[in-house]
Amino acid sequence: MSTAWLITMGLALGSVLWAELVRDSYHALAHVWSPLYRLHAWHHRVFRPDLSVVSTEIYQKAHWYNDVPESLVMLSCGLILPMGIWLWQGSWSWALAASLGMFYTFSFLVAAIARGLGIPSADEITDLTHRPGPFLTPPTPWRVNRTYHWRHHFDSQNAYFCGTLTLVDKFLGTALALKGKKIAVTGASGSLGMALLSELHGHGAKVIALTSGDRPLSLIVNGETVPIKTEQWTVGQEKQLLELFKDIDILVINHGVNVHQQRTAIAIEEAYEVNTFSAWRMLELFLQTVKTNKDIATKEVWINTSEAEVNPAFSPLYELSKRALGDLITMRRLDAPCVIRKLILGPFKSNLNPVGILSANWVAKEIVKAARRDTRNIIVTINPLTWLLFPLKELMVSSYFRLFTRR
Ligand SMILES: NC(=O)c1ccc[n+]([C@@H]2O[C@H](COP(=O)([O-])OP(=O)(O)OC[C@H]3O[C@@H](n4cnc5c(N)ncnc54)[C@H](OP(=O)(O)O)[C@@H]3O)[C@@H](O)[C@H]2O)c1
């Protein structure tokens, strides 16, 4: 394959990517700049939560006021690439390759005009992210599916701006909205539990502490004590949390125990019961509550499995129990009804690890930052091996499970 051909391909694909970046940036801008929002607001008037259309007249108008101007902006910005290449290199073939994004955009313009004119079936063929019907998969991480886009209309209009690829949302940290979400965190009184509750509260979430302790918990916000809703639970009695889980958007399964160097039967039971089986039972209970389109779109579970999934923690039972949990999650999320994130954390200072190097507050900040970019495997560590080994292990184990298990 010649270099010139590779450059031609790169320019063609790059121009399509550029068109998508322009569209999503225009959309994000429309939500912060009122002259543009006045046009874009028509798009938000069109749909009911089941994605049925409020009125044909509004549907058609929305295309003239929103989709057509959006495509024209994409077309104008699309001109920059071929013109720049031609002025810089004087090559017609490369300039033509860099025009592919404009042809791609032109198809959107034609589709928007067809929908604006009310041409029969134009909406069914060309407006794929707004089709009604049951959601078949949770929001996808890289490509925008119906479930992903539904959240922009009915979860938060200040997030989920992307139309085809999710890159702009990942860049802006708008791939997950936390404001107003009900988020429950287990292991709440521990170092990371408190740090996560505080960080999530800072992002506008309504936090709920799930603790095995018997005292109500509170946060310190700007020097003031803020009491938070606290629910008590005990390992083995997870079922009692079902009613609460129905009302929760995001469950963070964070509790854990380290039996350090012990290897007695009691230590084995404690490590597996707390770290593996109670976490797995909670996950299953929470998944039972995912029933409606809204649940599929907005409910999530974050599970703290630790980098002990791939690296030694110098505590064999801790490693074994966390690896077992990690593998169960890998298997379970092959067909989970909602998003499941893994938290793969390096050593931070806490009761469980008094010699941890990182601080729980910093780790919590990084977790939330990555979740807002819709990272499904959130790695926070200073160990470079984890960054290398974990994705490899996850890919191999999930492929193995996909091959040798059935839905
Ligand atoms: N520290 C690290 O270096 C590190 C690294 C990677 C991953 N992790 C993971 O991060 C999570 C949080 O740990 P942490 O470091 O913040 O430790 P921590 O301060 O000891 O917090 C762990 C919390 O888990 C809950 N817990 C412990 N035993 C329990 C039991 N038998 N039943 C129910 N809940 C129990 C307790 O919270 P309540 O009393 O509120 O229930 C406890 O405060 C754990 O899953 C841990 O494995 C830690």
PDBQT file of the ligand as one rigid body, heavy atoms in Angstrom, charges set to zero:
ROOT
HETATM    1  N1  LIG A 501      -7.091   1.126  49.771  1.00  0.00    +0.000 N 
HETATM    2  C1  LIG A 501      -6.604   0.599  48.666  1.00  0.00    +0.000 C 
HETATM    3  O1  LIG A 501      -5.379   0.613  48.409  1.00  0.00    +0.000 OA
HETATM    4  C2  LIG A 501      -7.511  -0.027  47.657  1.00  0.00    +0.000 A 
HETATM    5  C3  LIG A 501      -7.023  -0.290  46.371  1.00  0.00    +0.000 A 
HETATM    6  C4  LIG A 501      -7.898  -0.814  45.433  1.00  0.00    +0.000 A 
HETATM    7  C5  LIG A 501      -9.198  -1.073  45.759  1.00  0.00    +0.000 A 
HETATM    8  N2  LIG A 501      -9.633  -0.825  47.031  1.00  0.00    +0.000 N 
HETATM    9  C6  LIG A 501     -11.029  -1.127  47.308  1.00  0.00    +0.000 C 
HETATM   10  O2  LIG A 501     -11.688   0.094  47.643  1.00  0.00    +0.000 OA
HETATM   11  C7  LIG A 501     -12.848  -0.194  48.445  1.00  0.00    +0.000 C 
HETATM   12  C8  LIG A 501     -12.902   0.774  49.611  1.00  0.00    +0.000 C 
HETATM   13  O3  LIG A 501     -11.825   0.462  50.489  1.00  0.00    +0.000 OA
HETATM   14  P1  LIG A 501     -11.054   1.541  51.344  1.00  0.00    +0.000 P 
HETATM   15  O4  LIG A 501      -9.627   1.424  50.944  1.00  0.00    +0.000 OA
HETATM   16  O5  LIG A 501     -11.730   2.848  51.319  1.00  0.00    +0.000 OA
HETATM   17  O6  LIG A 501     -11.105   0.840  52.760  1.00  0.00    +0.000 OA
HETATM   18  P2  LIG A 501     -11.910   1.180  54.085  1.00  0.00    +0.000 P 
HETATM   19  O7  LIG A 501     -11.659   2.576  54.493  1.00  0.00    +0.000 OA
HETATM   20  O8  LIG A 501     -11.544   0.096  55.032  1.00  0.00    +0.000 OA
HETATM   21  O9  LIG A 501     -13.428   1.029  53.620  1.00  0.00    +0.000 OA
HETATM   22  C9  LIG A 501     -13.994  -0.220  53.373  1.00  0.00    +0.000 C 
HETATM   23  C10 LIG A 501     -15.420  -0.185  53.860  1.00  0.00    +0.000 C 
HETATM   24  O10 LIG A 501     -16.069  -1.378  53.466  1.00  0.00    +0.000 OA
HETATM   25  C11 LIG A 501     -17.091  -1.651  54.395  1.00  0.00    +0.000 C 
HETATM   26  N3  LIG A 501     -16.928  -2.996  54.931  1.00  0.00    +0.000 N 
HETATM   27  C12 LIG A 501     -15.838  -3.580  55.433  1.00  0.00    +0.000 A 
HETATM   28  N4  LIG A 501     -16.120  -4.806  55.908  1.00  0.00    +0.000 NA
HETATM   29  C13 LIG A 501     -17.435  -4.986  55.681  1.00  0.00    +0.000 A 
HETATM   30  C14 LIG A 501     -18.328  -6.044  55.957  1.00  0.00    +0.000 A 
HETATM   31  N5  LIG A 501     -17.955  -7.169  56.559  1.00  0.00    +0.000 N 
HETATM   32  N6  LIG A 501     -19.613  -5.886  55.582  1.00  0.00    +0.000 NA
HETATM   33  C15 LIG A 501     -20.038  -4.762  54.953  1.00  0.00    +0.000 A 
HETATM   34  N7  LIG A 501     -19.228  -3.728  54.707  1.00  0.00    +0.000 NA
HETATM   35  C16 LIG A 501     -17.954  -3.841  55.065  1.00  0.00    +0.000 A 
HETATM   36  C17 LIG A 501     -16.938  -0.669  55.554  1.00  0.00    +0.000 C 
HETATM   37  O11 LIG A 501     -17.835   0.415  55.356  1.00  0.00    +0.000 OA
HETATM   38  P3  LIG A 501     -19.210   0.533  56.172  1.00  0.00    +0.000 P 
HETATM   39  O12 LIG A 501     -18.858   0.332  57.610  1.00  0.00    +0.000 OA
HETATM   40  O13 LIG A 501     -19.701   1.894  55.884  1.00  0.00    +0.000 OA
HETATM   41  O14 LIG A 501     -20.116  -0.559  55.660  1.00  0.00    +0.000 OA
HETATM   42  C18 LIG A 501     -15.534  -0.160  55.368  1.00  0.00    +0.000 C 
HETATM   43  O15 LIG A 501     -15.374   1.111  55.901  1.00  0.00    +0.000 OA
HETATM   44  C19 LIG A 501     -12.713  -1.669  48.832  1.00  0.00    +0.000 C 
HETATM   45  O16 LIG A 501     -13.539  -2.451  48.003  1.00  0.00    +0.000 OA
HETATM   46  C20 LIG A 501     -11.255  -1.987  48.512  1.00  0.00    +0.000 C 
HETATM   47  O17 LIG A 501     -11.075  -3.348  48.222  1.00  0.00    +0.000 OA
HETATM   48  C21 LIG A 501      -8.826  -0.301  47.964  1.00  0.00    +0.000 A 
ENDROOT
TORSDOF 0
